[in-house]
Amino acid sequence: MPEPYAFSTQLYIDGRRADGESDKRVVVRNPATEEVVAEVAQSSVADVRRAIEAARRAFDEGPWPRMRWAERAAVLLRLAEELERRLPELVALNMAEAGSVRWLAESLQTRMPVAHLRDMAERVMPAFAWERPMDPTFAPGTAVFQGVVRREAFGVCALIPAYNFPFFLSMMKLIPALAAGCTVVLKPAPATPLESLLLGDFADAAELPAGVLNIVTGDAGAGRELTTHPMVDLVSFTGSDAVGRMVHSQAAGSTKKVILELGGKSASIVRADADLDGAVRAAFSGITTHAGQGCSLLTRSLVHASVHDEFVERLHTALAAVRVGDPADEATTMGPLISEAQRDKVEKLIRAGEEEGAGIVCGGGRPTGLDRGYFVEPTLFVDVDNAMTIARTEFFGPVGVVIPFRDDEEAVRIANDSPYGLSGAVWSADTVTAYELATRIRTGTVTINGGSAGVSPRTPFGGYKQSGLGREWGEFGLDEYLQTKSVNWAAR
């Protein structure tokens, strides 16, 4: 690796490191080389329960939920300082376990979560309406009533992020939960646990009270314990829509609140008057960023028939120049998929597209000369109907489809004809029409002509339909981790 990286292979429960009760180990592999990066303690159900009980004690008896917001903000800022000090280690570790190319590891994967953390402590928490008075209410013949509306921590939270952005997704859940005064049990994905496990060291350095943050590992069994245990009040999950539905069902037995950030098959509408260079760059990014392993990436390009061929030609040229390989190589512009199983899934969907009659403009196989690592070529399909499997199923791989349309009505219909509703885009020189189209697209986020706030904490993130429930980031994310209580009294 370009730099040394540190990590822990132990669980973190009640402010202490622990090996766990199970003899089983979680093997973490570098997806670019297939080499073992580490073997991590595998949580038993008993370990998960100990973590939940520690979080419950910390919430019911500890100081964290009862601190003033300013006191919690001070701890979050200390945490931010520690993260900033050790960013090079996190970057190298992310490249090793998640397969990110360097620019992605240095930006969205690591620095952006720290920016969100600082924003929460410095902007959101000071301005948030933690408590506000109610207008006096007169009940004729009785009394005048007054009161306050309080926002209080939801309780014990189970946080379950996905493998693709391990540190980013863990922090996007942890930041609002801690800011709200909640206590948490964090269970990272089995494929990428190392960055999340390192958070225990950062918590110690920031002097976070014991039991407020607990970190366990594990597979479906550990997840099921978190989603069903009666001491857990809220579950926040990021992953596939199939597993998300399972999480929702499991949590319903004890009426937990559930926040779900699930899949996407986001459409980019390219009108005849669009800036083709910008639209092609967006489509290129949707296919190649983290090898397509991003739920909000634009993977369906809906292109007006009059510019369809030119769009495809430009995108083909850009994809042909992609350098696929090990992220440790500075020349690499696209890395691997996370695992052999994920590569198999992507290749199976590519074959399904061919069988359904779609045409492959470029890619479709494995890069030559890369005998190890879970690599797939950037792949572009044309002659695609929106009813095809490849237009409706999330690949989570470097594959995009181009679908022509004749008019705006057809474009909106195709964009909305999806089980998902996470992101979208409109490209047009007519910004008024572009805005009108954006309001009709049933997704949580729509960008116009590439004008995106990106992953700014000032914007809410979440989806419609099977893309999930709730919102994340900034004050919108904080709101999800708070209960609303009214306290009333008679004024006279």
Disulfide bonds with the S-S distance in Angstrom:
none
